[in-house]
Amino acid sequence: MEIEHIQTLGSTILCDCSETSIKDAIEILQHTDLPYPKAKKLVTKCSRTCCDKSLRLLFNMVEFGKFDLVEVVSLIKK
């Protein structure tokens, strides 16, 4: 049940502009060494700030290798 919950959280859309899911964003961020501003543009394909807090948190989580998807989803919904 826990794994299903994590998979559901991973499919949450990170940014309405690009319709990128959290899972897709993690995949992209894990395969780039770009600094945050350029990585954000790579993930969202836009320069708006609508998803900045949640994406910055996710960027840091990828960098440190520890993920709290519940926290990311709560920031998206704010």
N, CA, C, O and CB atoms as a CASP TS submission, in Angstrom:
PFRMAT TS
TARGET T0000
AUTHOR 0000-0000-0000
METHOD Language model
MODEL 1
PARENT N/A
ATOM      1  N   MET     1       0.828  -1.194   0.000  1.00  0.00           N
ATOM      2  CA  MET     1       0.000   0.000   0.000  1.00  0.00           C
ATOM      3  C   MET     1       0.869   1.253   0.000  1.00  0.00           C
ATOM      4  O   MET     1       0.557   2.218  -0.698  1.00  0.00           O
ATOM      5  CB  MET     1      -0.940   0.001   1.209  1.00  0.00           C
ATOM      6  N   GLU     2       1.947   1.254   0.767  1.00  0.00           N
ATOM      7  CA  GLU     2       2.865   2.389   0.817  1.00  0.00           C
ATOM      8  C   GLU     2       3.467   2.660  -0.560  1.00  0.00           C
ATOM      9  O   GLU     2       3.585   3.818  -0.962  1.00  0.00           O
ATOM     10  CB  GLU     2       3.981   2.133   1.843  1.00  0.00           C
ATOM     11  N   ILE     3       3.847   1.611  -1.286  1.00  0.00           N
ATOM     12  CA  ILE     3       4.448   1.770  -2.610  1.00  0.00           C
ATOM     13  C   ILE     3       3.442   2.377  -3.578  1.00  0.00           C
ATOM     14  O   ILE     3       3.804   3.231  -4.387  1.00  0.00           O
ATOM     15  CB  ILE     3       4.954   0.418  -3.144  1.00  0.00           C
ATOM     16  N   GLU     4       2.184   1.948  -3.508  1.00  0.00           N
ATOM     17  CA  GLU     4       1.147   2.517  -4.371  1.00  0.00           C
ATOM     18  C   GLU     4       0.976   4.001  -4.085  1.00  0.00           C
ATOM     19  O   GLU     4       0.805   4.803  -5.003  1.00  0.00           O
ATOM     20  CB  GLU     4      -0.192   1.780  -4.175  1.00  0.00           C
ATOM     21  N   HIS     5       1.024   4.362  -2.804  1.00  0.00           N
ATOM     22  CA  HIS     5       0.887   5.768  -2.412  1.00  0.00           C
ATOM     23  C   HIS     5       2.038   6.592  -2.984  1.00  0.00           C
ATOM     24  O   HIS     5       1.820   7.696  -3.483  1.00  0.00           O
ATOM     25  CB  HIS     5       0.843   5.903  -0.873  1.00  0.00           C
ATOM     26  N   ILE     6       3.245   6.071  -2.916  1.00  0.00           N
ATOM     27  CA  ILE     6       4.411   6.771  -3.459  1.00  0.00           C
ATOM     28  C   ILE     6       4.289   6.917  -4.969  1.00  0.00           C
ATOM     29  O   ILE     6       4.621   7.968  -5.516  1.00  0.00           O
ATOM     30  CB  ILE     6       5.709   6.024  -3.100  1.00  0.00           C
ATOM     31  N   GLN     7       3.818   5.876  -5.649  1.00  0.00           N
ATOM     32  CA  GLN     7       3.636   5.947  -7.102  1.00  0.00           C
ATOM     33  C   GLN     7       2.586   6.984  -7.467  1.00  0.00           C
ATOM     34  O   GLN     7       2.735   7.700  -8.458  1.00  0.00           O
ATOM     35  CB  GLN     7       3.237   4.577  -7.664  1.00  0.00           C
ATOM     36  N   THR     8       1.520   7.069  -6.668  1.00  0.00           N
ATOM     37  CA  THR     8       0.483   8.065  -6.910  1.00  0.00           C
ATOM     38  C   THR     8       1.055   9.467  -6.747  1.00  0.00           C
ATOM     39  O   THR     8       0.777  10.351  -7.558  1.00  0.00           O
ATOM     40  CB  THR     8      -0.706   7.855  -5.956  1.00  0.00           C
ATOM     41  N   LEU     9       1.851   9.673  -5.703  1.00  0.00           N
ATOM     42  CA  LEU     9       2.473  10.979  -5.492  1.00  0.00           C
ATOM     43  C   LEU     9       3.421  11.312  -6.634  1.00  0.00           C
ATOM     44  O   LEU     9       3.494  12.464  -7.063  1.00  0.00           O
ATOM     45  CB  LEU     9       3.225  11.009  -4.154  1.00  0.00           C
ATOM     46  N   GLY    10       4.139  10.328  -7.126  1.00  0.00           N
ATOM     47  CA  GLY    10       5.080  10.537  -8.225  1.00  0.00           C
ATOM     48  C   GLY    10       4.408  10.960  -9.510  1.00  0.00           C
ATOM     49  O   GLY    10       5.025  11.620 -10.346  1.00  0.00           O
ATOM     50  N   SER    11       3.148  10.589  -9.681  1.00  0.00           N
ATOM     51  CA  SER    11       2.432  10.969 -10.900  1.00  0.00           C
ATOM     52  C   SER    11       1.758  12.333 -10.783  1.00  0.00           C
ATOM     53  O   SER    11       1.121  12.790 -11.732  1.00  0.00           O
ATOM     54  CB  SER    11       1.395   9.920 -11.236  1.00  0.00           C
ATOM     55  N   THR    12       1.890  12.987  -9.631  1.00  0.00           N
ATOM     56  CA  THR    12       1.340  14.328  -9.446  1.00  0.00           C
ATOM     57  C   THR    12       2.027  15.299 -10.400  1.00  0.00           C
ATOM     58  O   THR    12       3.249  15.278 -10.549  1.00  0.00           O
ATOM     59  CB  THR    12       1.507  14.797  -7.977  1.00  0.00           C
ATOM     60  N   ILE    13       1.234  16.145 -11.041  1.00  0.00           N
ATOM     61  CA  ILE    13       1.775  17.128 -11.984  1.00  0.00           C
ATOM     62  C   ILE    13       2.476  18.235 -11.207  1.00  0.00           C
ATOM     63  O   ILE    13       1.887  18.859 -10.325  1.00  0.00           O
ATOM     64  CB  ILE    13       0.649  17.720 -12.887  1.00  0.00           C
ATOM     65  N   LEU    14       3.719  18.466 -11.540  1.00  0.00           N
ATOM     66  CA  LEU    14       4.549  19.459 -10.855  1.00  0.00           C
ATOM     67  C   LEU    14       4.212  20.870 -11.305  1.00  0.00           C
ATOM     68  O   LEU    14       4.170  21.798 -10.498  1.00  0.00           O
ATOM     69  CB  LEU    14       6.026  19.177 -11.102  1.00  0.00           C
ATOM     70  N   CYS    15       3.972  21.021 -12.599  1.00  0.00           N
ATOM     71  CA  CYS    15       3.754  22.350 -13.169  1.00  0.00           C
ATOM     72  C   CYS    15       2.707  22.257 -14.274  1.00  0.00           C
ATOM     73  O   CYS    15       2.855  21.469 -15.208  1.00  0.00           O
ATOM     74  CB  CYS    15       5.083  22.948 -13.717  1.00  0.00           C
ATOM     75  N   ASP    16       1.658  23.055 -14.172  1.00  0.00           N
ATOM     76  CA  ASP    16       0.613  23.051 -15.199  1.00  0.00           C
ATOM     77  C   ASP    16       1.135  23.554 -16.540  1.00  0.00           C
ATOM     78  O   ASP    16       0.607  23.190 -17.591  1.00  0.00           O
ATOM     79  CB  ASP    16      -0.565  23.906 -14.753  1.00  0.00           C
ATOM     80  N   CYS    17       2.158  24.378 -16.508  1.00  0.00           N
ATOM     81  CA  CYS    17       2.718  24.925 -17.754  1.00  0.00           C
ATOM     82  C   CYS    17       3.272  23.819 -18.644  1.00  0.00           C
ATOM     83  O   CYS    17       3.075  23.826 -19.860  1.00  0.00           O
ATOM     84  CB  CYS    17       3.824  25.945 -17.442  1.00  0.00           C
ATOM     85  N   SER    18       3.961  22.878 -18.029  1.00  0.00           N
ATOM     86  CA  SER    18       4.621  21.838 -18.823  1.00  0.00           C
ATOM     87  C   SER    18       3.976  20.469 -18.669  1.00  0.00           C
ATOM     88  O   SER    18       4.283  19.543 -19.419  1.00  0.00           O
ATOM     89  CB  SER    18       6.071  21.748 -18.440  1.00  0.00           C
ATOM     90  N   GLU    19       3.089  20.345 -17.704  1.00  0.00           N
ATOM     91  CA  GLU    19       2.450  19.066 -17.386  1.00  0.00           C
ATOM     92  C   GLU    19       3.481  17.981 -17.069  1.00  0.00           C
ATOM     93  O   GLU    19       3.291  16.812 -17.406  1.00  0.00           O
ATOM     94  CB  GLU    19       1.564  18.616 -18.549  1.00  0.00           C
ATOM     95  N   THR    20       4.565  18.380 -16.422  1.00  0.00           N
ATOM     96  CA  THR    20       5.617  17.458 -16.004  1.00  0.00           C
ATOM     97  C   THR    20       5.251  16.873 -14.646  1.00  0.00           C
ATOM     98  O   THR    20       4.888  17.610 -13.730  1.00  0.00           O
ATOM     99  CB  THR    20       7.000  18.172 -15.945  1.00  0.00           C
ATOM    100  N   SER    21       5.344  15.558 -14.513  1.00  0.00           N
ATOM    101  CA  SER    21       5.050  14.918 -13.230  1.00  0.00           C
ATOM    102  C   SER    21       6.287  14.967 -12.332  1.00  0.00           C
ATOM    103  O   SER    21       7.398  15.221 -12.796  1.00  0.00           O
ATOM    104  CB  SER    21       4.585  13.449 -13.439  1.00  0.00           C
ATOM    105  N   ILE    22       6.071  14.721 -11.053  1.00  0.00           N
ATOM    106  CA  ILE    22       7.186  14.684 -10.109  1.00  0.00           C
ATOM    107  C   ILE    22       8.174  13.597 -10.520  1.00  0.00           C
ATOM    108  O   ILE    22       9.387  13.807 -10.485  1.00  0.00           O
ATOM    109  CB  ILE    22       6.679  14.441  -8.667  1.00  0.00           C
ATOM    110  N   LYS    23       7.657  12.446 -10.904  1.00  0.00           N
ATOM    111  CA  LYS    23       8.514  11.327 -11.324  1.00  0.00           C
ATOM    112  C   LYS    23       9.378  11.721 -12.518  1.00  0.00           C
ATOM    113  O   LYS    23      10.573  11.426 -12.543  1.00  0.00           O
ATOM    114  CB  LYS    23       7.660  10.094 -11.676  1.00  0.00           C
ATOM    115  N   ASP    24       8.775  12.391 -13.516  1.00  0.00           N
ATOM    116  CA  ASP    24       9.528  12.829 -14.694  1.00  0.00           C
ATOM    117  C   ASP    24      10.578  13.868 -14.316  1.00  0.00           C
ATOM    118  O   ASP    24      11.700  13.841 -14.823  1.00  0.00           O
ATOM    119  CB  ASP    24       8.578  13.402 -15.755  1.00  0.00           C
ATOM    120  N   ALA    25      10.207  14.784 -13.421  1.00  0.00           N
ATOM    121  CA  ALA    25      11.145  15.824 -12.988  1.00  0.00           C
ATOM    122  C   ALA    25      12.345  15.208 -12.277  1.00  0.00           C
ATOM    123  O   ALA    25      13.482  15.622 -12.502  1.00  0.00           O
ATOM    124  CB  ALA    25      10.442  16.832 -12.063  1.00  0.00           C
ATOM    125  N   ILE    26      12.093  14.221 -11.421  1.00  0.00           N
ATOM    126  CA  ILE    26      13.196  13.547 -10.726  1.00  0.00           C
ATOM    127  C   ILE    26      14.127  12.899 -11.741  1.00  0.00           C
ATOM    128  O   ILE    26      15.349  13.007 -11.637  1.00  0.00           O
ATOM    129  CB  ILE    26      12.657  12.485  -9.733  1.00  0.00           C
ATOM    130  N   GLU    27      13.542  12.230 -12.716  1.00  0.00           N
ATOM    131  CA  GLU    27      14.331  11.560 -13.762  1.00  0.00           C
ATOM    132  C   GLU    27      15.222  12.567 -14.503  1.00  0.00           C
ATOM    133  O   GLU    27      16.405  12.309 -14.728  1.00  0.00           O
ATOM    134  CB  GLU    27      13.395  10.837 -14.766  1.00  0.00           C
ATOM    135  N   ILE    28      14.649  13.703 -14.875  1.00  0.00           N
ATOM    136  CA  ILE    28      15.401  14.735 -15.601  1.00  0.00           C
ATOM    137  C   ILE    28      16.509  15.306 -14.713  1.00  0.00           C
ATOM    138  O   ILE    28      17.651  15.448 -15.149  1.00  0.00           O
ATOM    139  CB  ILE    28      14.454  15.871 -16.076  1.00  0.00           C
ATOM    140  N   LEU    29      16.162  15.632 -13.470  1.00  0.00           N
ATOM    141  CA  LEU    29      17.132  16.247 -12.563  1.00  0.00           C
ATOM    142  C   LEU    29      18.275  15.299 -12.205  1.00  0.00           C
ATOM    143  O   LEU    29      19.400  15.745 -11.979  1.00  0.00           O
ATOM    144  CB  LEU    29      16.436  16.709 -11.297  1.00  0.00           C
ATOM    145  N   GLN    30      18.000  14.013 -12.152  1.00  0.00           N
ATOM    146  CA  GLN    30      19.053  13.051 -11.831  1.00  0.00           C
ATOM    147  C   GLN    30      20.071  12.916 -12.960  1.00  0.00           C
ATOM    148  O   GLN    30      21.194  12.463 -12.734  1.00  0.00           O
ATOM    149  CB  GLN    30      18.444  11.694 -11.526  1.00  0.00           C
ATOM    150  N   HIS    31      19.689  13.303 -14.160  1.00  0.00           N
ATOM    151  CA  HIS    31      20.579  13.137 -15.312  1.00  0.00           C
ATOM    152  C   HIS    31      21.164  14.456 -15.819  1.00  0.00           C
ATOM    153  O   HIS    31      21.635  14.535 -16.954  1.00  0.00           O
ATOM    154  CB  HIS    31      19.834  12.459 -16.433  1.00  0.00           C
ATOM    155  N   THR    32      21.133  15.480 -14.981  1.00  0.00           N
ATOM    156  CA  THR    32      21.730  16.750 -15.376  1.00  0.00           C
ATOM    157  C   THR    32      22.590  17.294 -14.242  1.00  0.00           C
ATOM    158  O   THR    32      22.347  17.009 -13.070  1.00  0.00           O
ATOM    159  CB  THR    32      20.641  17.768 -15.766  1.00  0.00           C
ATOM    160  N   ASP    33      23.584  18.071 -14.601  1.00  0.00           N
ATOM    161  CA  ASP    33      24.403  18.732 -13.588  1.00  0.00           C
ATOM    162  C   ASP    33      24.277  20.249 -13.711  1.00  0.00           C
ATOM    163  O   ASP    33      25.134  20.997 -13.240  1.00  0.00           O
ATOM    164  CB  ASP    33      25.881  18.303 -13.720  1.00  0.00           C
ATOM    165  N   LEU    34      23.204  20.687 -14.347  1.00  0.00           N
ATOM    166  CA  LEU    34      22.954  22.115 -14.518  1.00  0.00           C
ATOM    167  C   LEU    34      22.607  22.764 -13.183  1.00  0.00           C
ATOM    168  O   LEU    34      22.054  22.105 -12.303  1.00  0.00           O
ATOM    169  CB  LEU    34      21.824  22.347 -15.532  1.00  0.00           C
ATOM    170  N   PRO    35      22.926  24.052 -13.021  1.00  0.00           N
ATOM    171  CA  PRO    35      22.488  24.774 -11.823  1.00  0.00           C
ATOM    172  C   PRO    35      20.966  24.923 -11.854  1.00  0.00           C
ATOM    173  O   PRO    35      20.341  24.764 -12.903  1.00  0.00           O
ATOM    174  CB  PRO    35      23.179  26.173 -11.729  1.00  0.00           C
ATOM    175  N   TYR    36      20.378  25.228 -10.703  1.00  0.00           N
ATOM    176  CA  TYR    36      18.919  25.247 -10.579  1.00  0.00           C
ATOM    177  C   TYR    36      18.190  26.057 -11.656  1.00  0.00           C
ATOM    178  O   TYR    36      17.257  25.527 -12.260  1.00  0.00           O
ATOM    179  CB  TYR    36      18.555  25.788  -9.245  1.00  0.00           C
ATOM    180  N   PRO    37      18.567  27.315 -11.930  1.00  0.00           N
ATOM    181  CA  PRO    37      17.784  28.081 -12.918  1.00  0.00           C
ATOM    182  C   PRO    37      17.690  27.395 -14.286  1.00  0.00           C
ATOM    183  O   PRO    37      16.630  27.396 -14.912  1.00  0.00           O
ATOM    184  CB  PRO    37      18.395  29.456 -13.095  1.00  0.00           C
ATOM    185  N   LYS    38      18.782  26.819 -14.738  1.00  0.00           N
ATOM    186  CA  LYS    38      18.762  26.147 -16.044  1.00  0.00           C
ATOM    187  C   LYS    38      18.055  24.796 -15.954  1.00  0.00           C
ATOM    188  O   LYS    38      17.369  24.389 -16.892  1.00  0.00           O
ATOM    189  CB  LYS    38      20.196  25.956 -16.572  1.00  0.00           C
ATOM    190  N   ALA    39      18.220  24.112 -14.839  1.00  0.00           N
ATOM    191  CA  ALA    39      17.531  22.829 -14.653  1.00  0.00           C
ATOM    192  C   ALA    39      16.023  23.047 -14.585  1.00  0.00           C
ATOM    193  O   ALA    39      15.252  22.235 -15.096  1.00  0.00           O
ATOM    194  CB  ALA    39      18.029  22.119 -13.370  1.00  0.00           C
ATOM    195  N   LYS    40      15.603  24.141 -13.954  1.00  0.00           N
ATOM    196  CA  LYS    40      14.172  24.466 -13.877  1.00  0.00           C
ATOM    197  C   LYS    40      13.597  24.633 -15.273  1.00  0.00           C
ATOM    198  O   LYS    40      12.531  24.104 -15.588  1.00  0.00           O
ATOM    199  CB  LYS    40      13.941  25.749 -13.048  1.00  0.00           C
ATOM    200  N   LYS    41      14.305  25.366 -16.093  1.00  0.00           N
ATOM    201  CA  LYS    41      13.847  25.585 -17.465  1.00  0.00           C
ATOM    202  C   LYS    41      13.817  24.272 -18.254  1.00  0.00           C
ATOM    203  O   LYS    41      12.938  24.070 -19.092  1.00  0.00           O
ATOM    204  CB  LYS    41      14.752  26.606 -18.171  1.00  0.00           C
ATOM    205  N   LEU    42      14.762  23.397 -17.991  1.00  0.00           N
ATOM    206  CA  LEU    42      14.805  22.094 -18.647  1.00  0.00           C
ATOM    207  C   LEU    42      13.589  21.242 -18.253  1.00  0.00           C
ATOM    208  O   LEU    42      12.996  20.566 -19.094  1.00  0.00           O
ATOM    209  CB  LEU    42      16.112  21.360 -18.288  1.00  0.00           C
ATOM    210  N   VAL    43      13.231  21.286 -16.980  1.00  0.00           N
ATOM    211  CA  VAL    43      12.110  20.483 -16.480  1.00  0.00           C
ATOM    212  C   VAL    43      10.773  21.072 -16.896  1.00  0.00           C
ATOM    213  O   VAL    43       9.903  20.351 -17.383  1.00  0.00           O
ATOM    214  CB  VAL    43      12.174  20.371 -14.961  1.00  0.00           C
ATOM    215  N   THR    44      10.600  22.380 -16.708  1.00  0.00           N
ATOM    216  CA  THR    44       9.284  22.993 -16.931  1.00  0.00           C
ATOM    217  C   THR    44       9.113  23.578 -18.324  1.00  0.00           C
ATOM    218  O   THR    44       7.989  23.782 -18.782  1.00  0.00           O
ATOM    219  CB  THR    44       9.050  24.071 -15.916  1.00  0.00           C
ATOM    220  N   LYS    45      10.216  23.846 -18.992  1.00  0.00           N
ATOM    221  CA  LYS    45      10.198  24.478 -20.317  1.00  0.00           C
ATOM    222  C   LYS    45       9.518  25.851 -20.293  1.00  0.00           C
ATOM    223  O   LYS    45       8.947  26.290 -21.291  1.00  0.00           O
ATOM    224  CB  LYS    45       9.488  23.569 -21.319  1.00  0.00           C
ATOM    225  N   CYS    46       9.587  26.515 -19.143  1.00  0.00           N
ATOM    226  CA  CYS    46       9.049  27.872 -19.026  1.00  0.00           C
ATOM    227  C   CYS    46       9.872  28.641 -17.997  1.00  0.00           C
ATOM    228  O   CYS    46      10.713  28.064 -17.309  1.00  0.00           O
ATOM    229  CB  CYS    46       7.536  27.848 -18.624  1.00  0.00           C
ATOM    230  N   SER    47       9.628  29.931 -17.899  1.00  0.00           N
ATOM    231  CA  SER    47      10.376  30.745 -16.940  1.00  0.00           C
ATOM    232  C   SER    47       9.459  31.354 -15.883  1.00  0.00           C
ATOM    233  O   SER    47       9.864  32.265 -15.161  1.00  0.00           O
ATOM    234  CB  SER    47      11.137  31.850 -17.669  1.00  0.00           C
ATOM    235  N   ARG    48       8.234  30.861 -15.789  1.00  0.00           N
ATOM    236  CA  ARG    48       7.295  31.360 -14.782  1.00  0.00           C
ATOM    237  C   ARG    48       7.694  30.843 -13.403  1.00  0.00           C
ATOM    238  O   ARG    48       8.488  29.910 -13.285  1.00  0.00           O
ATOM    239  CB  ARG    48       5.843  30.933 -15.123  1.00  0.00           C
ATOM    240  N   THR    49       7.140  31.453 -12.373  1.00  0.00           N
ATOM    241  CA  THR    49       7.509  31.079 -11.007  1.00  0.00           C
ATOM    242  C   THR    49       6.436  30.251 -10.300  1.00  0.00           C
ATOM    243  O   THR    49       6.516  30.054  -9.088  1.00  0.00           O
ATOM    244  CB  THR    49       7.794  32.322 -10.200  1.00  0.00           C
ATOM    245  N   CYS    50       5.441  29.767 -11.030  1.00  0.00           N
ATOM    246  CA  CYS    50       4.317  29.051 -10.414  1.00  0.00           C
ATOM    247  C   CYS    50       4.745  27.795  -9.659  1.00  0.00           C
ATOM    248  O   CYS    50       4.090  27.420  -8.686  1.00  0.00           O
ATOM    249  CB  CYS    50       3.312  28.675 -11.475  1.00  0.00           C
ATOM    250  N   CYS    51       5.805  27.148 -10.071  1.00  0.00           N
ATOM    251  CA  CYS    51       6.224  25.894  -9.419  1.00  0.00           C
ATOM    252  C   CYS    51       7.604  26.028  -8.775  1.00  0.00           C
ATOM    253  O   CYS    51       8.245  25.022  -8.470  1.00  0.00           O
ATOM    254  CB  CYS    51       6.236  24.743 -10.438  1.00  0.00           C
ATOM    255  N   ASP    52       8.055  27.241  -8.572  1.00  0.00           N
ATOM    256  CA  ASP    52       9.430  27.459  -8.120  1.00  0.00           C
ATOM    257  C   ASP    52       9.741  26.791  -6.779  1.00  0.00           C
ATOM    258  O   ASP    52      10.771  26.130  -6.647  1.00  0.00           O
ATOM    259  CB  ASP    52       9.696  28.937  -8.013  1.00  0.00           C
ATOM    260  N   LYS    53       8.866  26.955  -5.784  1.00  0.00           N
ATOM    261  CA  LYS    53       9.148  26.398  -4.453  1.00  0.00           C
ATOM    262  C   LYS    53       9.211  24.879  -4.478  1.00  0.00           C
ATOM    263  O   LYS    53      10.140  24.280  -3.936  1.00  0.00           O
ATOM    264  CB  LYS    53       8.087  26.849  -3.454  1.00  0.00           C
ATOM    265  N   SER    54       8.233  24.266  -5.101  1.00  0.00           N
ATOM    266  CA  SER    54       8.213  22.798  -5.122  1.00  0.00           C
ATOM    267  C   SER    54       9.353  22.234  -5.963  1.00  0.00           C
ATOM    268  O   SER    54       9.942  21.216  -5.599  1.00  0.00           O
ATOM    269  CB  SER    54       6.872  22.293  -5.661  1.00  0.00           C
ATOM    270  N   LEU    55       9.669  22.874  -7.070  1.00  0.00           N
ATOM    271  CA  LEU    55      10.753  22.378  -7.919  1.00  0.00           C
ATOM    272  C   LEU    55      12.114  22.594  -7.263  1.00  0.00           C
ATOM    273  O   LEU    55      13.000  21.748  -7.383  1.00  0.00           O
ATOM    274  CB  LEU    55      10.715  23.067  -9.286  1.00  0.00           C
ATOM    275  N   ARG    56      12.285  23.708  -6.580  1.00  0.00           N
ATOM    276  CA  ARG    56      13.551  23.957  -5.872  1.00  0.00           C
ATOM    277  C   ARG    56      13.748  22.906  -4.768  1.00  0.00           C
ATOM    278  O   ARG    56      14.854  22.402  -4.574  1.00  0.00           O
ATOM    279  CB  ARG    56      13.571  25.400  -5.263  1.00  0.00           C
ATOM    280  N   LEU    57      12.673  22.587  -4.054  1.00  0.00           N
ATOM    281  CA  LEU    57      12.751  21.553  -3.025  1.00  0.00           C
ATOM    282  C   LEU    57      13.118  20.210  -3.650  1.00  0.00           C
ATOM    283  O   LEU    57      13.969  19.491  -3.128  1.00  0.00           O
ATOM    284  CB  LEU    57      11.415  21.445  -2.264  1.00  0.00           C
ATOM    285  N   LEU    58      12.484  19.878  -4.754  1.00  0.00           N
ATOM    286  CA  LEU    58      12.771  18.624  -5.450  1.00  0.00           C
ATOM    287  C   LEU    58      14.209  18.597  -5.963  1.00  0.00           C
ATOM    288  O   LEU    58      14.876  17.565  -5.891  1.00  0.00           O
ATOM    289  CB  LEU    58      11.791  18.424  -6.615  1.00  0.00           C
ATOM    290  N   PHE    59      14.688  19.727  -6.479  1.00  0.00           N
ATOM    291  CA  PHE    59      16.072  19.852  -6.951  1.00  0.00           C
ATOM    292  C   PHE    59      17.043  19.534  -5.809  1.00  0.00           C
ATOM    293  O   PHE    59      18.007  18.792  -5.996  1.00  0.00           O
ATOM    294  CB  PHE    59      16.337  21.283  -7.508  1.00  0.00           C
ATOM    295  N   ASN    60      16.782  20.100  -4.628  1.00  0.00           N
ATOM    296  CA  ASN    60      17.641  19.844  -3.467  1.00  0.00           C
ATOM    297  C   ASN    60      17.558  18.389  -3.020  1.00  0.00           C
ATOM    298  O   ASN    60      18.565  17.800  -2.626  1.00  0.00           O
ATOM    299  CB  ASN    60      17.255  20.765  -2.309  1.00  0.00           C
ATOM    300  N   MET    61      16.370  17.813  -3.080  1.00  0.00           N
ATOM    301  CA  MET    61      16.209  16.409  -2.698  1.00  0.00           C
ATOM    302  C   MET    61      17.001  15.496  -3.629  1.00  0.00           C
ATOM    303  O   MET    61      17.621  14.531  -3.180  1.00  0.00           O
ATOM    304  CB  MET    61      14.724  16.015  -2.711  1.00  0.00           C
ATOM    305  N   VAL    62      16.980  15.799  -4.916  1.00  0.00           N
ATOM    306  CA  VAL    62      17.750  15.006  -5.879  1.00  0.00           C
ATOM    307  C   VAL    62      19.238  15.146  -5.579  1.00  0.00           C
ATOM    308  O   VAL    62      19.985  14.169  -5.630  1.00  0.00           O
ATOM    309  CB  VAL    62      17.442  15.450  -7.339  1.00  0.00           C
ATOM    310  N   GLU    63      19.658  16.363  -5.266  1.00  0.00           N
ATOM    311  CA  GLU    63      21.070  16.610  -4.971  1.00  0.00           C
ATOM    312  C   GLU    63      21.542  15.826  -3.745  1.00  0.00           C
ATOM    313  O   GLU    63      22.657  15.306  -3.723  1.00  0.00           O
ATOM    314  CB  GLU    63      21.306  18.102  -4.754  1.00  0.00           C
ATOM    315  N   PHE    64      20.680  15.746  -2.722  1.00  0.00           N
ATOM    316  CA  PHE    64      21.067  15.063  -1.488  1.00  0.00           C
ATOM    317  C   PHE    64      20.641  13.597  -1.455  1.00  0.00           C
ATOM    318  O   PHE    64      21.042  12.856  -0.557  1.00  0.00           O
ATOM    319  CB  PHE    64      20.475  15.781  -0.305  1.00  0.00           C
ATOM    320  N   GLY    65      19.834  13.174  -2.425  1.00  0.00           N
ATOM    321  CA  GLY    65      19.469  11.764  -2.542  1.00  0.00           C
ATOM    322  C   GLY    65      18.400  11.273  -1.594  1.00  0.00           C
ATOM    323  O   GLY    65      18.226  10.065  -1.434  1.00  0.00           O
ATOM    324  N   LYS    66      17.676  12.184  -0.959  1.00  0.00           N
ATOM    325  CA  LYS    66      16.621  11.796  -0.027  1.00  0.00           C
ATOM    326  C   LYS    66      15.337  12.512  -0.433  1.00  0.00           C
ATOM    327  O   LYS    66      15.322  13.735  -0.575  1.00  0.00           O
ATOM    328  CB  LYS    66      17.013  12.135   1.453  1.00  0.00           C
ATOM    329  N   PHE    67      14.252  11.743  -0.622  1.00  0.00           N
ATOM    330  CA  PHE    67      13.022  12.305  -1.166  1.00  0.00           C
ATOM    331  C   PHE    67      11.878  12.261  -0.163  1.00  0.00           C
ATOM    332  O   PHE    67      11.684  11.266   0.534  1.00  0.00           O
ATOM    333  CB  PHE    67      12.627  11.566  -2.424  1.00  0.00           C
ATOM    334  N   ASP    68      11.125  13.355  -0.100  1.00  0.00           N
ATOM    335  CA  ASP    68       9.898  13.425   0.692  1.00  0.00           C
ATOM    336  C   ASP    68       8.814  13.933  -0.252  1.00  0.00           C
ATOM    337  O   ASP    68       8.543  15.132  -0.323  1.00  0.00           O
ATOM    338  CB  ASP    68      10.061  14.367   1.971  1.00  0.00           C
ATOM    339  N   LEU    69       8.202  13.004  -0.973  1.00  0.00           N
ATOM    340  CA  LEU    69       7.222  13.382  -1.990  1.00  0.00           C
ATOM    341  C   LEU    69       5.981  14.014  -1.382  1.00  0.00           C
ATOM    342  O   LEU    69       5.327  14.831  -2.032  1.00  0.00           O
ATOM    343  CB  LEU    69       6.827  12.173  -2.808  1.00  0.00           C
ATOM    344  N   VAL    70       5.644  13.656  -0.154  1.00  0.00           N
ATOM    345  CA  VAL    70       4.484  14.252   0.514  1.00  0.00           C
ATOM    346  C   VAL    70       4.703  15.754   0.676  1.00  0.00           C
ATOM    347  O   VAL    70       3.788  16.545   0.448  1.00  0.00           O
ATOM    348  CB  VAL    70       4.235  13.583   1.897  1.00  0.00           C
ATOM    349  N   GLU    71       5.900  16.141   1.064  1.00  0.00           N
ATOM    350  CA  GLU    71       6.228  17.559   1.231  1.00  0.00           C
ATOM    351  C   GLU    71       6.179  18.295  -0.109  1.00  0.00           C
ATOM    352  O   GLU    71       5.688  19.422  -0.178  1.00  0.00           O
ATOM    353  CB  GLU    71       7.620  17.715   1.871  1.00  0.00           C
ATOM    354  N   VAL    72       6.679  17.675  -1.159  1.00  0.00           N
ATOM    355  CA  VAL    72       6.654  18.289  -2.492  1.00  0.00           C
ATOM    356  C   VAL    72       5.212  18.493  -2.942  1.00  0.00           C
ATOM    357  O   VAL    72       4.864  19.564  -3.440  1.00  0.00           O
ATOM    358  CB  VAL    72       7.422  17.415  -3.519  1.00  0.00           C
ATOM    359  N   VAL    73       4.375  17.477  -2.772  1.00  0.00           N
ATOM    360  CA  VAL    73       2.968  17.577  -3.178  1.00  0.00           C
ATOM    361  C   VAL    73       2.257  18.655  -2.376  1.00  0.00           C
ATOM    362  O   VAL    73       1.432  19.385  -2.925  1.00  0.00           O
ATOM    363  CB  VAL    73       2.252  16.225  -2.999  1.00  0.00           C
ATOM    364  N   SER    74       2.561  18.771  -1.087  1.00  0.00           N
ATOM    365  CA  SER    74       1.915  19.809  -0.276  1.00  0.00           C
ATOM    366  C   SER    74       2.295  21.206  -0.761  1.00  0.00           C
ATOM    367  O   SER    74       1.466  22.115  -0.709  1.00  0.00           O
ATOM    368  CB  SER    74       2.297  19.646   1.204  1.00  0.00           C
ATOM    369  N   LEU    75       3.522  21.398  -1.230  1.00  0.00           N
ATOM    370  CA  LEU    75       3.922  22.693  -1.789  1.00  0.00           C
ATOM    371  C   LEU    75       3.231  22.962  -3.123  1.00  0.00           C
ATOM    372  O   LEU    75       2.888  24.106  -3.423  1.00  0.00           O
ATOM    373  CB  LEU    75       5.442  22.746  -1.969  1.00  0.00           C
ATOM    374  N   ILE    76       3.028  21.932  -3.914  1.00  0.00           N
ATOM    375  CA  ILE    76       2.354  22.099  -5.204  1.00  0.00           C
ATOM    376  C   ILE    76       0.922  22.565  -4.987  1.00  0.00           C
ATOM    377  O   ILE    76       0.419  23.401  -5.737  1.00  0.00           O
ATOM    378  CB  ILE    76       2.374  20.780  -6.010  1.00  0.00           C
ATOM    379  N   LYS    77       0.268  22.030  -3.971  1.00  0.00           N
ATOM    380  CA  LYS    77      -1.143  22.336  -3.736  1.00  0.00           C
ATOM    381  C   LYS    77      -1.358  23.689  -3.086  1.00  0.00           C
ATOM    382  O   LYS    77      -2.495  24.154  -3.007  1.00  0.00           O
ATOM    383  CB  LYS    77      -1.759  21.273  -2.880  1.00  0.00           C
ATOM    384  N   LYS    78      -0.291  24.337  -2.614  1.00  0.00           N
ATOM    385  CA  LYS    78      -0.433  25.659  -1.974  1.00  0.00           C
ATOM    386  C   LYS    78      -0.639  26.743  -2.981  1.00  0.00           C
ATOM    387  O   LYS    78      -0.776  27.910  -2.612  1.00  0.00           O
ATOM    388  CB  LYS    78       0.778  25.984  -1.137  1.00  0.00           C
TER
END
